[in-house]
Structures are given as C-alpha cells and as structure tokens.
C-alpha cells in the first residue's frame, strides 16, 4: 500500500517578535516548525506502514520548506517531494491543493492520502477537501482515530459541542487528522544525519503539466472565500438601579420581556368587536370617523 502525507510549515509562535515601533515581524529571528496537525498525520501514516508499504511526504513551498521534508525522512518516511513555482511568494488553499493533487497524479496515485485538518497559521481546513475534489475521492475531516482493514478505513471524528461519530470509508480516500491525535516520534541521530545529507526531489509547474495560468483562480470564486465566522452576541447586563429580586428576574429571562396575552370570551360578535378594538387601539386599523 502507498500512503501519501501532505505537510506544511508555519512560524514557531515562540520565535515571533514584533518591532514595537513599526509593528513589523522580525523575520530574521523567526523559526519555522512542522504544523502540529500534519505531524499527527505523519505519525499515523508511519504506524500504518507494514512490510512492502511506503510513505511519501509532500509539501508546497520554497526551498526553505525542505526542512519539514527532512524531518519526515528523519522519522522514517520513504520518499519526499517538494512542489513550487519559482517566483511565487505565497499560495492560497486552492493553489496548494491543485499542486498537491497534480503531483500525486504525476508521481502515481497512492492508496491513501493523510493530511492535517487545518494549519495554525491559516486554519481554513480547505486543503484536504480540495485535494479530494481534484482527485474525485471521498474525504473525511476532523478525524481523531482511524484504523485500516480489508481496504476500508474505520474512523472516529470530532463533531461540534464535543460529540463523536464513528464510520468507515473505502479506499482510496483523503483523511484529515486533528492536531494532537498522535505525537510524532523522535528521530534518532542516524536518521537525522541521513536526512541532512539527502537530496530532496523538486517538481516545478512544467514537470507537472501546469502553467501559471492554471493557478490564477478568480478572487470571486469559492476557492478564495474564507469560512464564516460566528457572529458576536451581545451580553445582557441587568439594570443596576433595580432591586435585587428584579435584577435576578432579568438575568433569568436574559432581558427578554414576557409577552402578555388576553383571552377574549363571548359570542362571535363580541369577540370580533374586541379584536377590532385592539387593532384600533394599537394603530393597526383606523377608528370610526
């Protein structure tokens, strides 16, 4: 079985320093680390590997991004690949996903693709879904645990408000793993030295059969849209001038006044007159001339 793992790097928050006068980040002092969710994905992929299987790590980025691939080699990845378009400075999730999916097709499609659910820097969580869309594969996100048996992946995924859901999916598939699911193993000294001397394979757009125009997604498309953020809710504060019992009542009701109603009883004519009088009293209909 062939397993592919998509990795990304991000600035180490402990090394980010901001100039107090200009507000600019001092890039000369910033160090980069492997995204925690991607590290969990790499560890789970290595645990799945058995005799005859292979684990390939891929990343999209400039030559500085090779460090995360060397880290993957040091802990046991069999192959690594870096994809980048020279002259580019950044990528959007849609571009990153297209480059990864095209590289997977060019190098030979694996049986399983494992990614981190989202990065700490961007946090959109789009890349796994986009890769699956480009490959026309099923995708499962927010995975906490999974196992492989007879060509099917059994998983447990996180749902909102702490809920959990179990399911299974048939290979090939794309899995997005939550950060902290599995701590990445430590690399031994022989692995570190070997990874330091390794030659990192690199693919550019012509080798992938792409052109710069293929990466120019219109900003109006869904590829550029960010996930919606929850709208802030106003917090109710009781009137401090009221007596304690009234303030407690306001807190219990969250400031929502209870609707008052009146039951009209009598004959149909009397009830119709009462309703008409109510409408006239509140200005819904005009009164008699």
C-alpha positions in Angstrom: 0.0 0.0 0.0 1.2 3.5 -0.8 0.5 6.3 1.6 1.0 10.0 0.9 1.2 12.6 3.7 0.8 16.3 3.0 3.0 18.5 5.2 3.2 22.3 5.7 5.4 24.6 7.8 4.4 27.6 9.9 6.2 30.1 12.1 7.0 29.0 15.6 4.9 31.3 17.8 7.7 31.4 20.4 10.1 32.9 17.9 7.8 35.6 16.5 9.0 39.0 17.6 7.2 42.3 16.7 9.1 45.6 16.4 7.3 47.9 19.0 7.9 51.0 16.8 7.0 49.7 13.3 4.7 46.7 14.2 6.6 44.6 11.6 7.6 41.0 12.4 11.3 40.4 12.6 11.6 37.7 10.0 15.4 37.2 10.7 14.6 35.8 14.1 11.5 33.7 13.1 11.9 29.9 13.0 9.6 27.5 11.3 8.2 24.2 12.5 6.0 21.4 11.2 2.3 22.1 11.5 1.0 20.1 14.6 -1.9 18.5 12.7 0.4 17.5 9.9 2.8 15.9 12.4 -0.1 13.8 13.7 -0.9 12.8 10.2 2.7 11.7 9.5 2.8 9.7 12.7 -0.4 7.8 11.9 0.8 7.1 8.4 4.0 5.7 9.7 2.1 3.5 12.1 0.0 2.1 9.3 3.0 1.1 7.2 3.9 -2.6 7.1 6.3 -4.7 5.0 6.0 -3.7 1.4 4.3 -0.4 2.1 5.7 3.1 1.5 5.1 6.5 3.0 5.7 9.6 0.8 5.7 13.1 2.3 4.9 16.1 0.1 4.9 19.8 0.7 4.3 23.0 -1.3 6.8 25.8 -0.7 10.2 27.4 -1.4 13.5 25.7 -0.7 13.2 26.7 2.9 10.3 24.3 3.2 12.6 21.3 2.7 13.2 21.3 6.4 9.8 19.7 7.1 10.6 17.0 4.5 14.0 16.3 6.1 12.2 16.0 9.4 9.9 13.4 7.7 12.8 11.5 6.4 14.5 11.5 9.8 11.5 9.8 11.5 11.1 7.2 8.7 9.4 8.5 5.6 10.5 6.6 2.5 10.3 9.4 -0.1 9.7 13.1 -0.1 8.7 15.7 -2.7 8.6 19.5 -2.8 6.4 21.3 -5.2 6.8 25.0 -6.0 6.7 27.7 -8.7 9.8 29.8 -8.6 9.0 33.5 -8.2 5.9 32.9 -6.2 5.8 34.1 -2.6 2.6 32.7 -1.2 -0.2 30.3 -2.1 -3.9 30.1 -1.4 -5.5 26.8 -0.3 -6.9 26.2 -3.8 -3.5 26.6 -5.4 -1.8 24.4 -2.8 -4.4 21.7 -3.2 -4.1 21.8 -7.0 -0.3 21.5 -6.9 -0.5 18.6 -4.4 -3.2 16.7 -6.3 -1.4 17.1 -9.6 1.9 15.9 -8.1 0.1 12.9 -6.7 -1.2 12.1 -10.2 2.1 12.7 -11.8 4.1 10.5 -9.3 1.5 7.8 -9.3 -1.7 7.9 -7.2 -1.4 6.4 -3.7 -4.0 4.3 -2.0 -4.4 6.8 0.9 -3.7 10.5 1.4 -3.4 11.8 5.0 -3.4 15.5 5.9 -3.7 17.7 8.9 -7.2 19.0 9.4 -6.0 22.6 9.4 -3.0 24.7 10.0 -2.5 27.0 12.9 -1.4 29.9 10.6 -4.5 29.9 8.3 -6.9 27.5 9.8 -9.3 27.3 6.9 -9.3 23.5 6.7 -9.9 23.6 2.9 -6.9 21.8 1.6 -8.0 18.2 2.3 -11.4 18.8 0.8 -9.9 20.5 -2.3 -7.4 17.6 -2.8 -10.3 15.1 -2.6 -12.3 17.2 -5.1 -9.4 17.3 -7.6 -8.8 13.5 -7.2 -12.5 12.7 -7.1 -12.1 10.8 -3.9 -14.1 10.7 -0.7 -12.8 12.9 2.2 -13.3 12.6 6.0 -12.3 15.5 8.1 -11.7 16.1 11.9 -10.5 12.5 12.5 -9.4 11.6 16.0 -8.6 8.0 15.3 -8.6 5.5 12.4 -7.6 2.0 11.5 -7.3 0.1 8.2 -8.7 -3.3 7.5 -9.5 -5.0 4.1 -9.3 -1.9 2.1 -11.6 0.1 4.4 -10.8 2.8 6.9 -12.7 2.8 10.2 -12.6 6.2 11.8 -13.8 8.3 14.7 -14.3 12.0 14.0 -15.0 15.1 16.1 -18.4 16.8 15.9 -19.5 20.1 17.3 -20.0 20.5 21.1 -17.8 17.6 22.0 -19.8 14.9 20.1 -18.2 12.0 18.3 -19.1 10.0 15.2 -17.9 6.6 14.0 -17.9 5.5 10.4 -15.9 3.9 7.6 -14.9 4.7 4.1 -13.5 2.6 1.2 -10.0 3.4 -0.2 -8.8 5.4 -2.0 -9.7 8.3 0.3 -8.4 11.5 1.8 -8.3 11.7 5.6 -7.8 14.9 7.6 -6.4 14.3 11.1 -6.9 16.6 14.1 -3.8 18.1 15.8 -2.7 16.2 19.0 -4.2 12.9 17.8 -0.8 11.2 17.8 2.6 12.8 18.9 5.3 12.5 16.3 8.0 10.1 17.2 11.5 11.3 17.9 14.2 11.0 15.3 17.4 9.1 16.1 20.8 10.5 15.4 21.4 8.2 12.4 18.1 9.3 10.8 18.9 12.9 11.4 22.3 12.7 9.8 21.0 10.7 6.8 18.1 13.2 6.3 20.5 16.1 6.4 22.5 14.7 3.5 19.5 13.6 1.5 18.7 15.1 -1.9 15.1 16.5 -1.9 13.2 15.9 -5.1 11.6 19.0 -6.5 8.9 19.5 -9.1 8.0 22.7 -10.9 5.0 23.6 -13.0 6.2 22.3 -16.4 7.1 18.9 -14.8 3.5 18.7 -13.5 1.9 19.7 -16.8 0.7 23.0 -15.4 1.2 26.6 -16.4 1.0 29.8 -14.3 -2.5 30.5 -15.8 -3.8 27.3 -14.2 -3.1 28.8 -10.7 -4.8 32.1 -11.3 -8.2 31.5 -9.6 -10.6 34.5 -9.7 -10.9 36.1 -6.3 -14.7 35.9 -6.7 -14.8 32.1 -6.7 -15.4 29.9 -3.7 -11.7 29.0 -3.7 -10.9 32.4 -2.3 -13.8 32.5 0.2 -13.0 32.2 3.9 -15.1 30.1 6.2 -17.8 32.2 8.0 -17.0 33.3 11.5 -19.7 33.2 14.2 -21.4 36.5 14.8 -20.7 38.0 18.2 -23.7 38.0 20.6 -24.4 40.9 22.9 -24.3 40.1 26.6 -27.3 41.2 28.6 -26.5 43.3 31.7 -29.3 43.9 34.2 -30.2 47.4 35.3 -28.2 48.1 38.5 -30.8 50.6 39.7 -33.4 47.9 40.2 -34.0 45.9 43.4 -32.1 42.6 43.7 -35.1 40.4 43.0 -35.9 42.3 39.8 -32.3 42.1 38.6 -32.4 38.3 39.3 -35.6 38.1 37.3 -33.9 40.0 34.4 -30.9 37.7 34.5 -33.2 34.6 34.5 -35.1 35.9 31.5 -31.9 37.2 29.7 -33.6 40.6 29.4 -36.4 39.2 27.2 -39.8 40.6 28.3 -42.5 38.0 28.6 -45.3 38.5 26.1 -48.6 39.3 27.7 -51.8 37.9 26.2 -55.6 38.4 26.8 -58.2 35.7 26.3 -61.4 37.1 24.7 -64.6 35.2 25.6 -68.1 35.7 24.5 -70.2 35.4 21.3 -68.6 35.7 17.9 -69.9 39.3 17.5 -68.4 40.3 20.9 -65.0 38.6 20.1 -64.9 40.4 16.7 -65.6 43.7 18.4 -62.9 43.1 21.0 -60.3 42.2 18.2 -61.3 45.3 16.2 -60.9 47.5 19.3 -57.5 46.0 20.0 -56.4 46.8 16.4 -57.7 50.3 16.6 -56.0 50.9 20.0 -52.6 49.9 18.6 -52.9 51.7 15.3 -53.3 48.8 13.0 -56.6 50.0 11.6 -58.2 53.4 11.6 -61.0 54.1 14.1 -64.5 55.2 13.2 -64.8 58.7 11.7 
